[in-house]
Amino acid sequence: MASSGIILFIFTVFCICAVKSGDFVKVECKAENVGQYGQQSLLECVVKTGETVNDPTIRMVAWKKLTSPEDEGDLVLGFHSGKLDRPKRGYRFAEPLWDEKNMNVSLLITNTAVADDGYYKCMVITDSGDDNMVTTLKVQARYSVPTVHSIPEKIVPNKGSTLICESRGGYPKGTLRWFDEEKHEWTKSSEMEVTQSDAGLFQLTSRLLLLRGSTFPKYTCAVFNASGDKEDEITFETKIHETLIDPDSDPTKPQPETSKIVAPLVVIGSLIVGLLCALLLYRRRSQHGHRQVSEALQHVEEGCNSHEDEPINQDQS
């Protein structure tokens, strides 16, 4: 395998010796290419020649991966003197049966990785001239559907709690954003942590603090890619209103605050009922006493009347 230095030397020699009198060669590449992580990516480049060039032949092609547009770069695919250099693993010409007569010099990356993101230079020398052009590859990986859980697991009214949202496997670095059920955004009240795996993919973790007395029934966590497009979302129900109505999942059990109010009322009600019952009993006893006195007086009166009648009867006899 020829080294980058040899390739560069051959390219320089051909540049000097190439016939340029009235002839024209141009490398045209798509300025920006997008590749999906784990899939094939294509960097499109073709060689264009002037009208006076007949049956051009490519003498050398060099594809280099750059760290910047001005960088010399590392050779990933090369062809010179009718032979194809052994390419780096995962790089080849887009057309499997490519040869020096084929003006399509596009580069195919068979299994796109995060490390493939960046600048590339395509250098071409023909028997009628030479040219080169820099193009870019933007690698993208879709983020997973977010997951949300709370700490503590059961959100209690009037106590602070935290919602934690996670999404992973994406590239470039994205963001997690929070919304309530009315679509109002709460992202500024959250903190996001970003970690990167060995493969270069990002994991996003966002923590949203729920303040006492200002918790909504539902929150939505959405993941956005580096371009600002929403990829996915998930809605989390706090069940805070159910807790306020029924804290112990027992519809017959009163709430503590209600018990504090009901207990004194029950005592007062009992006292009132007792007093009413005592008054009613007193009235009944009083009425019964009056009846007994009346009956006794009536018996006395009847006795007196009977004694008054006896002498009269004796006189008559």
C-alpha positions as CSV (number, residue, x, y, z in Angstrom):
1,M,0.0,0.0,0.0
2,A,1.4,3.3,-1.0
3,S,1.8,5.9,1.7
4,S,0.2,9.3,1.8
5,G,3.6,10.8,1.0
6,I,4.0,8.8,-2.2
7,I,0.5,9.6,-3.3
8,L,1.1,13.3,-2.7
9,F,4.4,13.1,-4.7
10,I,2.7,11.4,-7.6
11,F,-0.1,13.9,-7.5
12,T,2.4,16.8,-7.6
13,V,4.3,15.3,-10.6
14,F,1.2,14.8,-12.6
15,C,0.0,18.4,-11.8
16,I,3.3,19.7,-13.3
17,C,3.2,17.4,-16.3
18,A,-0.5,17.6,-17.1
19,V,-1.4,19.1,-20.4
20,K,-3.5,22.1,-19.8
21,S,-3.3,24.0,-23.1
22,G,-6.9,24.7,-23.9
23,D,-8.1,21.6,-22.0
24,F,-10.2,21.7,-18.8
25,V,-10.9,19.2,-16.0
26,K,-13.1,19.9,-13.0
27,V,-14.1,17.8,-10.0
28,E,-17.7,18.5,-8.9
29,C,-18.9,17.3,-5.5
30,K,-22.1,17.7,-3.6
31,A,-21.1,20.3,-1.0
32,E,-22.8,18.6,2.0
33,N,-23.8,15.0,2.5
34,V,-25.8,13.5,5.3
35,G,-25.2,10.0,6.6
36,Q,-27.1,7.9,9.0
37,Y,-25.2,6.1,11.8
38,G,-24.8,2.4,11.1
39,Q,-25.9,2.7,7.5
40,Q,-24.2,3.4,4.1
41,S,-23.2,7.0,3.3
42,L,-22.4,8.4,-0.1
43,L,-20.1,11.3,-0.9
44,E,-21.0,12.3,-4.5
45,C,-18.2,13.4,-6.8
46,V,-17.9,13.3,-10.6
47,V,-15.1,14.5,-13.0
48,K,-16.2,17.0,-15.7
49,T,-14.1,17.7,-18.8
50,G,-14.1,20.4,-21.4
51,E,-15.5,20.0,-24.9
52,T,-12.0,19.5,-26.4
53,V,-11.2,16.6,-24.2
54,N,-11.9,13.2,-25.9
55,D,-12.0,9.9,-24.1
56,P,-10.2,11.1,-20.9
57,T,-8.4,8.6,-18.6
58,I,-8.0,9.0,-14.9
59,R,-4.4,8.4,-13.7
60,M,-4.9,9.0,-10.0
61,V,-7.7,9.4,-7.4
62,A,-7.1,10.2,-3.7
63,W,-9.8,10.5,-1.1
64,K,-8.6,12.0,2.2
65,K,-10.3,12.5,5.5
66,L,-9.5,16.0,6.9
67,T,-9.7,17.5,10.4
68,S,-10.2,20.9,8.8
69,P,-10.6,22.2,5.2
70,E,-7.0,23.2,5.1
71,D,-5.6,20.0,6.6
72,E,-3.6,17.6,4.4
73,G,-5.6,14.7,5.8
74,D,-5.3,10.9,5.9
75,L,-5.7,8.7,2.8
76,V,-8.8,6.5,3.0
77,L,-9.1,5.4,-0.7
78,G,-6.5,5.7,-3.4
79,F,-5.9,4.7,-7.1
80,H,-2.8,5.3,-9.2
81,S,-0.9,3.8,-12.1
82,G,-3.9,1.6,-12.9
83,K,-4.0,0.0,-9.5
84,L,-6.3,0.4,-6.5
85,D,-4.6,0.8,-3.2
86,R,-6.0,-1.3,-0.4
87,P,-8.5,1.1,1.1
88,K,-9.2,1.6,4.8
89,R,-12.0,-0.7,6.0
90,G,-15.4,0.5,5.2
91,Y,-14.4,2.8,2.2
92,R,-14.7,2.1,-1.5
93,F,-15.8,3.6,-4.8
94,A,-19.6,3.9,-5.1
95,E,-19.6,1.8,-8.3
96,P,-18.2,-1.7,-7.7
97,L,-16.7,-2.1,-11.2
98,W,-15.1,1.3,-11.2
99,D,-12.0,1.8,-13.5
100,E,-9.9,4.7,-14.9
101,K,-12.5,5.4,-17.6
102,N,-15.3,6.0,-15.1
103,M,-15.7,9.7,-14.3
104,N,-17.9,8.9,-11.3
105,V,-15.4,8.9,-8.4
106,S,-18.0,9.0,-5.6
107,L,-16.9,7.6,-2.2
108,L,-19.1,5.0,-0.4
109,I,-18.8,4.5,3.4
110,T,-20.3,1.0,4.1
111,N,-21.0,1.3,7.8
112,T,-21.1,4.9,8.9
113,A,-19.7,5.8,12.3
114,V,-19.5,9.0,14.3
115,A,-15.8,9.2,13.5
116,D,-16.7,9.5,9.8
117,D,-18.3,12.9,10.4
118,G,-16.3,15.8,9.0
119,Y,-14.4,17.1,5.9
120,Y,-13.2,15.0,2.9
121,K,-11.1,16.0,-0.1
122,C,-11.3,14.4,-3.5
123,M,-8.2,14.8,-5.6
124,V,-8.2,13.7,-9.3
125,I,-5.5,13.6,-12.0
126,T,-6.4,12.8,-15.6
127,D,-4.4,12.7,-18.8
128,S,-5.9,16.1,-19.6
129,G,-5.7,17.9,-16.3
130,D,-6.3,17.8,-12.6
131,D,-8.6,19.2,-9.9
132,N,-9.7,18.7,-6.3
133,M,-12.6,19.6,-4.1
134,V,-13.5,19.5,-0.4
135,T,-16.9,18.1,0.7
136,T,-18.5,17.3,4.1
137,L,-20.3,14.5,5.7
138,K,-22.7,15.1,8.5
139,V,-23.4,12.0,10.5
140,Q,-26.8,11.7,12.2
141,A,-28.2,9.2,14.7
142,R,-31.8,9.3,15.9
143,Y,-32.4,9.5,19.6
144,S,-34.5,6.9,21.5
145,V,-38.0,7.5,22.7
146,P,-37.6,9.4,26.0
147,T,-38.4,7.7,29.4
148,V,-39.6,9.6,32.5
149,H,-39.7,8.6,36.1
150,S,-40.1,10.6,39.4
151,I,-38.3,10.8,42.7
152,P,-40.0,9.9,44.9
153,E,-42.0,7.4,42.9
154,K,-45.3,8.6,44.4
155,I,-45.6,12.4,44.2
156,V,-47.1,13.8,47.4
157,P,-49.0,17.1,47.6
158,N,-47.1,20.1,49.1
159,K,-43.8,18.3,49.0
160,G,-40.9,18.8,46.5
161,S,-40.2,16.1,43.9
162,T,-38.2,15.7,40.7
163,L,-39.0,14.3,37.2
164,I,-36.1,12.7,35.3
165,C,-36.2,12.3,31.5
166,E,-33.6,10.3,29.5
167,S,-32.9,9.7,25.8
168,R,-29.9,8.1,24.3
169,G,-28.2,6.9,21.1
170,G,-28.3,10.1,19.2
171,Y,-25.8,12.3,17.3
172,P,-25.0,15.2,17.2
173,K,-25.8,16.5,20.6
174,G,-29.5,17.3,21.0
175,T,-31.7,18.7,23.8
176,L,-34.5,17.7,26.1
177,R,-37.4,20.1,26.7
178,W,-40.3,20.2,29.1
179,F,-43.9,21.3,28.6
180,D,-47.0,21.2,30.8
181,E,-50.5,20.2,29.7
182,E,-51.2,23.7,28.5
183,K,-48.0,23.6,26.2
184,H,-46.2,26.1,28.4
185,E,-42.4,25.4,28.4
186,W,-40.6,24.6,31.7
187,T,-37.1,23.8,30.2
188,K,-35.5,26.8,32.0
189,S,-36.5,25.2,35.3
190,S,-34.6,22.0,34.5
191,E,-31.0,20.9,34.3
192,M,-29.6,18.7,31.5
193,E,-26.6,16.4,31.7
194,V,-24.9,15.1,28.5
195,T,-22.6,12.1,28.3
196,Q,-21.0,10.4,25.3
197,S,-20.4,6.7,24.7
198,D,-17.2,5.1,23.3
199,A,-19.0,5.0,19.9
200,G,-19.5,8.8,20.1
201,L,-23.3,8.7,20.6
202,F,-24.9,11.0,23.2
203,Q,-27.1,10.3,26.2
204,L,-29.3,13.1,27.5
205,T,-30.6,13.3,31.0
206,S,-32.8,16.2,32.2
207,R,-34.1,16.8,35.8
208,L,-37.1,19.0,36.3
209,L,-37.8,20.2,39.9
210,L,-41.5,20.3,40.9
211,L,-42.1,23.0,43.5
212,R,-44.6,22.7,46.3
213,G,-48.1,23.7,45.4
214,S,-47.3,24.3,41.7
215,T,-47.4,20.8,40.2
216,F,-49.4,20.2,37.1
217,P,-51.2,16.9,36.4
218,K,-49.2,16.2,33.2
219,Y,-45.7,17.0,31.9
220,T,-44.3,16.2,28.4
221,C,-40.6,15.6,27.8
222,A,-39.6,16.0,24.2
223,V,-36.2,15.2,22.5
224,F,-34.9,17.6,19.8
225,N,-32.0,16.9,17.5
226,A,-29.1,19.3,16.7
227,S,-31.2,20.9,13.9
228,G,-33.9,21.8,16.4
229,D,-36.4,19.3,15.0
230,K,-38.5,17.2,17.5
231,E,-37.8,13.5,17.2
232,D,-40.0,12.1,19.9
233,E,-41.8,12.8,23.2
234,I,-43.5,11.2,26.2
235,T,-46.1,12.4,28.6
236,F,-45.9,11.7,32.3
237,E,-48.9,11.9,34.7
238,T,-48.1,13.1,38.2
239,K,-51.5,11.9,39.5
240,I,-51.3,14.8,42.0
241,H,-55.0,15.6,41.8
242,E,-55.9,11.9,42.6
243,T,-53.7,12.1,45.6
244,L,-55.4,15.3,46.8
245,I,-58.8,13.7,46.6
246,D,-57.9,10.2,47.9
247,P,-54.4,10.0,49.4
248,D,-54.8,6.4,50.6
249,S,-56.8,4.9,47.7
250,D,-59.8,4.5,50.1
251,P,-62.8,6.5,49.1
252,T,-64.5,6.0,52.5
253,K,-61.6,7.3,54.5
254,P,-61.8,11.1,55.3
255,Q,-58.8,13.3,54.7
256,P,-56.8,14.4,57.8
257,E,-57.9,18.1,57.3
258,T,-61.5,17.0,57.1
259,S,-61.3,14.9,60.2
260,K,-60.0,17.9,62.2
261,I,-63.1,19.9,61.2
262,V,-65.7,17.1,61.5
263,A,-64.6,15.8,65.0
264,P,-65.6,19.0,67.0
265,L,-68.8,19.3,65.0
266,V,-69.8,15.7,66.1
267,V,-69.1,16.5,69.7
268,I,-71.1,19.7,69.6
269,G,-73.9,17.9,67.9
270,S,-74.0,15.2,70.5
271,L,-74.2,17.7,73.3
272,I,-77.1,19.5,71.6
273,V,-79.0,16.3,71.1
274,G,-78.4,15.3,74.8
275,L,-79.7,18.6,76.1
276,L,-82.8,18.3,73.9
277,C,-83.5,14.8,75.1
278,A,-83.1,15.9,78.8
279,L,-85.5,18.8,78.3
280,L,-88.0,16.6,76.7
281,L,-87.8,14.1,79.5
282,Y,-88.2,16.9,82.1
283,R,-91.3,18.2,80.4
284,R,-92.8,14.7,80.3
285,R,-92.2,14.2,84.0
286,S,-93.5,17.6,84.8
287,Q,-96.7,17.0,82.9
288,H,-97.1,13.6,84.6
289,G,-96.8,15.2,88.0
290,H,-99.4,17.8,87.2
291,R,-101.8,15.0,86.2
292,Q,-101.3,13.1,89.4
293,V,-102.0,16.3,91.5
294,S,-105.2,17.0,89.5
295,E,-106.4,13.4,89.9
296,A,-105.8,13.6,93.7
297,L,-107.7,16.8,94.1
298,Q,-110.5,15.4,92.0
299,H,-110.7,12.3,94.4
300,V,-110.8,14.6,97.4
301,E,-113.5,16.7,96.0
302,E,-115.6,13.7,95.1
303,G,-115.2,12.4,98.7
304,C,-116.4,15.7,100.2
305,N,-119.4,15.7,98.0
306,S,-120.4,12.2,99.1
307,H,-120.2,13.2,102.9
308,E,-122.4,16.2,102.3
309,D,-125.2,14.0,100.8
310,E,-125.4,11.6,103.8
311,P,-127.3,13.8,106.4
312,I,-129.8,14.9,103.8
313,N,-130.6,11.3,103.2
314,Q,-131.0,10.6,106.9
315,D,-133.4,13.5,107.4
316,Q,-135.6,12.2,104.6
317,S,-135.7,8.8,106.2
